[in-house]
Amino acid sequence: MSPAILEKLRELPRRPGCYVMRNRKGEIIYVGKAKILANRVRSYFRHSTQLRGHPKVRQLVREAESIEWTVVRNEEEALLLENRLINEHQPKFNILLRDDKRYLGIRGTAAERLPRLTHFRLRRDDGSHYFGPFPTNGSDVYPVVDWLSRRFGLRRCKVTNPDAETYKHCNYDLISTCTAPCVGRISDADYRARFEEACDCLRGKRIDVIEELKAKMLEASQAQEYERAGRLKEVWLALKEMARLRQIGHLSTEDEKRKNALDGLEALAAALKLKAPPHVIECFDISNTLGKFSVASMVTAVDGIPDHRRYRIFNMEGFDGQANDPASIAQAVTRRYGRLRDEGGEFPDLVILDGGITQLRAARGALAALGIADLPTVGLAERLEELVLDNGEPPILLERDSQALNVVRALRDEAHRFAITRHRRLRNKTVRESILDEITGIGHAKKMLLLRTFGSVRELSRQSEETIASVPGIGPALAKEILRALANINSGHA
């Protein structure tokens, strides 16, 4: 497994999304979707998958050099994005659906002399403009193609140079929905300009046309032409939905991620009334099990992008058996910023706490005790994901699809992931070491000797009976008993 993939696996969010795997050349070799990205993607790289997985999966893992993903709001959007990327890139490890039930999209045949709008299921490299696909089974695509073709006088027929007999039977010209470029009623240049205007509507650039459609819909309703109003409403809603789905678009490049992060920081600064967008943000989270094995994580983002080199973990002291998140936050804040103060280090521009007003007040109290009063600090309440302040102002509820909330949410999720990972390691290490205490003949001295010799209980469990027996004071009988007791470690049960 490449180091780049190993690092990425630690960052995977527990949210729905679409992911791609690339080979050494940077080519997309697989596209997938997931209800929970962390669970799905990590499943490819488990030891059991490498041993017993499908040959195609094992080969995919061998060729994969990097992973990227896009988080979306639900499984429907994940499926849509997966379908779109498979259509665009045709990754060699993807199995195309045998009954070809791909979603429909809209195709503008730009390479033709007299282009038109039609629908497609599979993208081709033919110079056409492609919009979608859209997860509607045609219920959005067909009405939109029909309305745009009528509105801009686009041709529907496949014949570009009809003879007299063919043209005599052209219903579209007879009912005045086509500008008839095929017989010279409009120049090729004017016709193509109309075609591009229709495509601009699909690109979201012709808001005036959308407003015109809405006005006609209301006009028909007021005139009690309800059937016509219903058809217009159907098209209007479809165009709005297409615009929304375009926003989940393609996987972000690194440049796009940075741009989105900077946009989010500007919006966040405006919402919090900061003097400037926060260059460095530090975010804290607490993880424990009924107060035991309590740790505080601190993750850092520079210009909105996580910087793993600046991550920190604080093992909590004085809370064993008693869960106290506010006091833990206060301790972590005191240790972090007390050291920065004493060493003359650079303070962050913003501190975010995973928690509500109680955690925020505990942190602000700790900062006040350190003599640090001007460090912007906010809480992120879990239920509504609102920013909590302690200055008497109401919580700030950011827009659900705003880049500002994306930046804050990503940091919170990363702090939670980092804390949980460290907490589990600490808990599992303690549980494993305690197994030695249950073995007859192993006292504290022998336990510490074994741990010093082999480094950990997990490593001890991987040794042969002869190797363990060679440790002074152990012997063959006790070595056999140790391996029997630790047999479940390698299978992941301890």
VOGU-14437 format. One record per residue (C-alpha): residue in one letter; x, y, z. Coordinates in steps of 0.05 Angstrom, whole numbers. Example, Ala and Ser with C-alpha at 12.3 -4.5 7.8 and 13.67 -1.06 7.14 Angstrom:
! VOGU-14437
A_246_-90_156
S_273_-21_143
***
This chain:
! VOGU-14437
M_0_0_0
S_28_68_-19
P_43_118_37
A_-3_168_4
I_-62_120_10
L_-45_101_82
E_-46_175_101
K_-112_186_64
L_-146_127_99
R_-137_164_165
E_-173_225_138
L_-236_191_110
P_-300_221_137
R_-360_181_161
R_-406_213_111
P_-437_196_43
G_-396_210_-18
C_-361_187_-81
Y_-288_166_-86
V_-238_153_-142
M_-174_113_-143
R_-116_132_-188
N_-55_94_-213
R_17_118_-216
K_3_156_-280
G_-53_194_-246
E_-106_158_-287
I_-173_144_-254
I_-179_68_-251
Y_-240_61_-206
V_-299_102_-184
G_-344_83_-127
K_-397_111_-80
A_-411_99_-6
K_-462_114_47
I_-403_120_96
L_-338_135_60
A_-293_112_117
N_-324_43_121
R_-327_30_46
V_-258_53_25
R_-220_22_83
S_-252_-45_67
Y_-209_-51_4
F_-145_-48_45
R_-161_-98_100
H_-115_-157_108
S_-173_-205_97
T_-190_-171_30
Q_-119_-181_7
L_-122_-254_26
R_-192_-274_5
G_-220_-217_-37
H_-241_-221_-109
P_-181_-223_-156
K_-205_-158_-188
V_-206_-123_-121
R_-136_-148_-103
Q_-109_-124_-169
L_-144_-56_-160
V_-110_-47_-93
R_-43_-66_-122
E_-49_-13_-177
A_-80_43_-135
E_-31_97_-116
S_-78_152_-91
I_-149_163_-68
E_-194_225_-73
W_-265_235_-51
T_-322_285_-51
V_-371_288_6
V_-444_297_-14
R_-509_305_24
N_-541_237_11
E_-536_171_-26
E_-574_198_-86
E_-522_251_-99
A_-467_199_-88
L_-499_154_-140
L_-507_212_-189
L_-434_233_-182
E_-410_161_-189
N_-450_153_-252
R_-424_218_-281
L_-351_202_-267
I_-357_131_-296
N_-388_161_-359
E_-332_213_-365
H_-271_170_-349
Q_-292_98_-364
P_-246_69_-309
K_-221_0_-326
F_-240_-32_-260
N_-313_-9_-261
I_-363_-61_-285
L_-414_-26_-328
L_-486_-42_-311
R_-507_-100_-355
D_-577_-74_-369
D_-549_-4_-382
K_-595_31_-333
R_-554_94_-333
Y_-586_161_-317
L_-607_207_-373
G_-572_272_-388
I_-578_327_-441
R_-532_329_-501
G_-521_389_-546
T_-494_365_-613
A_-445_423_-621
A_-403_388_-673
E_-460_386_-723
R_-472_442_-773
L_-542_453_-745
P_-537_429_-673
R_-597_407_-631
L_-613_384_-561
T_-625_311_-547
H_-614_262_-490
F_-558_213_-475
R_-540_156_-428
L_-467_149_-445
R_-418_206_-458
R_-376_202_-520
D_-316_242_-544
D_-355_273_-602
G_-349_347_-589
S_-419_353_-560
H_-439_393_-498
Y_-460_346_-442
F_-504_365_-383
G_-519_315_-328
P_-536_258_-323
F_-594_272_-276
P_-626_220_-229
T_-697_229_-255
N_-709_172_-305
G_-726_224_-358
S_-779_261_-318
D_-736_324_-319
V_-696_313_-383
Y_-752_305_-434
P_-793_366_-414
V_-731_411_-410
V_-706_389_-479
D_-776_401_-508
W_-784_470_-476
L_-715_495_-493
S_-721_471_-565
R_-788_508_-572
R_-763_570_-536
F_-701_579_-580
G_-730_549_-645
L_-682_490_-648
R_-692_433_-696
R_-715_365_-672
C_-707_324_-736
K_-643_288_-756
V_-644_313_-828
T_-601_375_-841
N_-613_379_-917
P_-684_357_-930
D_-711_349_-1001
A_-779_379_-1019
E_-818_316_-1001
T_-785_309_-933
Y_-794_382_-916
K_-868_380_-935
H_-879_333_-876
C_-840_374_-825
N_-889_386_-769
Y_-841_428_-728
D_-837_482_-781
L_-911_480_-794
I_-928_493_-721
S_-874_547_-716
T_-830_516_-662
C_-769_510_-708
T_-732_567_-742
A_-720_521_-802
P_-645_533_-814
C_-645_472_-860
V_-683_512_-913
G_-648_578_-901
R_-701_615_-860
I_-646_633_-811
S_-571_635_-823
D_-526_581_-794
A_-492_634_-750
D_-557_661_-721
Y_-582_590_-710
R_-518_570_-673
A_-525_632_-629
R_-595_608_-609
F_-567_539_-595
E_-513_567_-549
E_-565_609_-513
A_-604_545_-498
C_-540_513_-473
D_-526_574_-429
C_-593_561_-395
L_-568_491_-378
R_-503_521_-353
G_-541_567_-307
K_-520_631_-343
R_-588_654_-369
I_-626_672_-305
D_-669_719_-346
V_-697_661_-386
I_-712_622_-322
E_-749_684_-294
E_-786_690_-360
L_-809_618_-352
K_-832_631_-281
A_-871_692_-303
K_-906_653_-358
M_-923_598_-308
L_-956_649_-261
E_-991_682_-319
A_-1021_616_-341
S_-1043_600_-270
Q_-1077_668_-263
A_-1113_656_-329
Q_-1136_589_-300
E_-1097_552_-354
Y_-1077_502_-302
E_-1053_447_-349
R_-1005_495_-384
A_-983_524_-318
G_-968_454_-293
R_-925_438_-353
L_-886_503_-345
K_-877_491_-271
E_-850_422_-286
V_-797_453_-332
W_-781_509_-283
L_-771_461_-225
A_-729_415_-268
L_-682_471_-289
K_-674_492_-216
E_-659_420_-196
M_-608_414_-252
A_-574_477_-227
R_-570_447_-157
L_-542_381_-180
R_-489_417_-221
Q_-460_443_-156
I_-438_374_-134
G_-405_369_-203
H_-337_338_-208
L_-285_318_-157
S_-248_380_-132
T_-176_389_-153
E_-127_413_-100
D_-132_484_-129
E_-208_482_-124
K_-204_456_-53
R_-158_514_-34
K_-204_564_-68
N_-265_536_-33
A_-229_537_33
L_-208_610_25
D_-279_629_5
G_-303_593_68
L_-253_629_112
E_-276_697_85
A_-349_679_100
L_-330_652_168
A_-292_717_185
A_-353_757_164
A_-400_715_207
L_-355_720_268
K_-337_793_255
L_-262_778_253
K_-215_830_226
A_-189_782_173
P_-199_711_149
P_-165_664_200
H_-99_640_171
V_-89_587_226
I_-147_552_261
E_-139_502_318
C_-197_456_337
F_-204_414_401
D_-244_351_416
I_-248_303_476
S_-255_227_474
N_-263_179_532
T_-300_118_556
L_-338_136_620
G_-281_182_638
K_-227_130_627
F_-171_134_576
S_-190_207_565
V_-152_246_511
A_-159_314_479
S_-142_323_406
M_-121_387_372
V_-120_392_296
T_-97_451_256
A_-117_481_190
V_-74_530_152
D_-115_571_102
G_-171_522_113
I_-130_460_94
P_-112_409_150
D_-38_409_168
H_-22_342_200
R_47_365_223
R_14_411_273
Y_-34_360_304
R_-27_348_379
I_-54_298_430
F_-62_311_504
N_-71_253_552
M_-118_279_605
E_-96_277_677
G_-141_272_739
F_-205_248_706
D_-199_172_710
G_-269_144_720
Q_-303_212_717
A_-324_241_649
N_-316_317_650
D_-310_346_580
P_-310_419_601
A_-254_408_651
S_-216_367_599
I_-223_423_548
A_-198_472_600
Q_-138_428_615
A_-120_419_541
V_-127_494_528
T_-84_511_589
R_-29_463_568
R_-30_485_495
Y_-32_560_502
G_6_563_568
R_65_532_531
L_57_578_471
R_56_638_518
D_118_615_556
E_157_598_493
G_135_659_454
G_101_615_401
E_52_638_348
F_-20_637_369
P_-75_615_321
D_-124_665_292
L_-185_624_315
V_-199_568_364
I_-258_521_353
L_-284_474_407
D_-327_413_393
G_-383_430_442
G_-432_482_466
I_-432_539_514
T_-407_498_574
Q_-344_476_538
L_-334_546_510
R_-339_579_579
A_-289_529_607
A_-240_545_552
R_-249_620_559
G_-239_614_634
A_-174_576_623
L_-150_629_573
A_-168_684_622
A_-127_650_676
L_-68_650_629
G_-77_724_616
I_-98_712_544
A_-162_751_532
D_-161_767_457
L_-157_698_425
P_-222_688_385
T_-255_624_410
V_-321_593_391
G_-358_528_404
L_-391_484_351
A_-455_455_379
E_-468_386_351
R_-544_385_345
L_-553_443_297
E_-480_453_279
E_-485_526_302
L_-427_569_324
V_-435_586_398
L_-408_652_427
D_-399_674_499
N_-408_749_488
G_-483_750_498
E_-499_745_424
P_-543_688_398
P_-511_627_364
I_-493_635_290
L_-527_585_244
L_-487_582_179
E_-521_562_114
R_-522_486_107
D_-486_487_40
S_-439_545_55
Q_-364_538_46
A_-356_569_116
L_-394_511_148
N_-354_461_105
V_-289_488_134
V_-314_486_206
R_-347_418_198
A_-285_387_166
L_-241_410_223
R_-291_385_275
D_-295_317_241
E_-220_313_236
A_-211_330_310
H_-262_277_328
R_-228_225_284
F_-159_241_313
A_-184_238_384
I_-222_173_374
T_-161_140_341
R_-115_158_398
H_-167_140_451
R_-176_71_421
R_-102_59_418
L_-94_78_491
R_-153_36_512
N_-133_-24_471
K_-61_-21_497
T_-85_-20_569
V_-135_-76_557
R_-81_-119_523
E_-30_-108_577
S_-82_-125_630
I_-90_-194_597
L_-20_-211_624
D_-44_-198_695
E_-96_-253_687
I_-44_-307_670
T_-24_-350_729
G_50_-344_742
I_56_-274_712
G_69_-220_765
H_86_-147_755
A_160_-160_746
K_151_-213_692
K_98_-171_658
M_145_-111_653
L_202_-156_630
L_159_-184_573
L_136_-115_552
R_208_-88_553
T_232_-148_513
F_178_-148_459
G_151_-77_461
S_77_-93_465
V_29_-150_480
R_9_-153_406
E_82_-164_386
L_89_-215_442
S_30_-253_414
R_66_-260_347
Q_127_-295_376
S_141_-369_376
E_136_-410_439
E_211_-422_438
T_226_-347_433
I_181_-330_493
A_209_-388_533
S_279_-361_524
V_263_-299_565
P_293_-308_635
G_243_-335_685
I_190_-355_633
G_205_-426_609
P_166_-471_561
A_104_-484_604
L_91_-411_619
A_106_-391_546
K_53_-441_523
E_3_-411_572
I_19_-341_549
L_7_-357_476
R_-58_-392_493
A_-84_-331_531
L_-62_-284_476
A_-88_-326_418
N_-146_-278_404
I_-102_-216_397
N_-81_-229_324
S_-154_-242_306
G_-171_-172_331
H_-212_-191_392
A_-169_-158_444
***
